[in-house]
Amino acid sequence: MIGNPMHRQVFLLASAQALFQTVTVLVVTVGALAGGQVASRPGLATMPIAAMFLGTAAATFPASMWMARVGRRTGFVAGALLGVVGGLCAALGIWLESLLLLSFGTFLVGGYQSFAQFYRFAASEVADETFRSRAISLVLGGGVVAAVAGPMLARLGGPLLQPEYVGSFLLLALVSLVAAGALLWLRVPTPQAIYSDADKGRSWGQIVTQPVYLVALFGAVTGYGIMILAMTATPLAMAHHHHDLPATATVIQLHVLGMFLPSFFTGSLIARFGVLPIMLTGLVLLAGHVTMSLTGTGFGSFAGALVLLGIGWNFLYIGGTTLLTSTYTPAEKGRAQATNDMTIFACGLMSSVSAAALLEFLGWQMLNLLLLPWMGAAALALIWLGWKQRKVLPSTTIVR
């Protein structure tokens, strides 16, 4: 397979995806622990993780526009170099006991993430029609590698140097540097403009006020927001309940596997059963996460809850993205996708910012219990949409 030039480019993008997600999983694993080590109060412990999401939200549009001018390879390499600088800044922040510098470092890592989001689109650009869907799946499959490598490097780097976690962020910088070097070999054709200025489609307001669009967005935001909130709080909750770093890293590892392993069959499930039932199943799995969190604070309870959290996120996020694609024309996709992504990242930012304070105030189990009304609202929205579609066209399958 790798002998084919197209396959080599897809393999390179999949490798870059694995390296990039290793970096983000590493930040999620130790970011709050490192933040708590240098923060003036516990409620600020998740500031480094929040800064990463802020960096992604701030850089997504500039990254996209800049790559339209300079090309994918230049943009991807520059993004990986942001990860190098971010890792070094974060390590220096821990050494100087500066939460601000640590958070600035993870902000730059968020900039790296803003560029890396486009790896899956680059895969569709290098692949032909028959290989395109598989190419995208292979690139997203890099998350499986990250599930193993991210927590492992976080655990290895934690005690490597003093103060604790300096080594973790130096390893982050090294992984980003490897990614930058690998991406130098990438060759992505420059896309040509397809649509004329006259073909701009509907207005932004007409697009985003469609009931299907709003339900799709709410479903994806629910999965992403709940996942980020619980995942960000998990390392702090486990530390509070006297679990060590290796145990925490293992739980995060299982969680990330739960997030990405189902990607290889979620699309097939949606094609067979429809997108709305799969999204509802995702909400049931998230409710299972809450139920599992109420069984105790031992390793098994944390691990079981986080696996269900990952799978539930996968069904809701992929289902929401699939549903969203039915709401816009090719000429409208830029506005529709940008609004969707920015809303999701804004929710992720708020979830990561509030995780430590909510955990401190409510405790692990009550924090999760209070997520149930959010899930219930999302379930009602999906049920309403299904009823509305059956009422309009009862004999037709509306959403596949």
Buried (B, 14 or more C-beta within 10 A) or exposed (E): EEEEEBBBBBBBBBBBBBBBBBBBBBBBBBBBBBBBBBBEEBBBBBBBBBBBBBBBBBBBEEBBEBBEEEBBBBBBBBBBBBBBBBBBBBBBBBBEEBBEBBBBBBBBBBBBBBBBBBBBBBBBBBBEEEBBEEBBBBBBBBBBBBBBBBBBBBBEBBEBBEBBBBBBBBBBBBBBBBBBEBBEEBEBEEEEEEBEEEEEBBEEEEBBEBEBBBBBBBBBBBBBBBBBBBBBBBBBBBBBBEBEBEBBBBBBBBBBBBBBBBBEEBBEBBEEEBBBBBBBBBBEBBBBBBBBBEEEBEBEBBBBBBBBBBBBBBBBBBBBBBBBEBBBEEBBBBBBBBBBBBBBBBBBBBBBBBBBBBBBEBBBBEBBBEBEEBBEEBBEBBEEBBEEBEEEEEEEEBBE
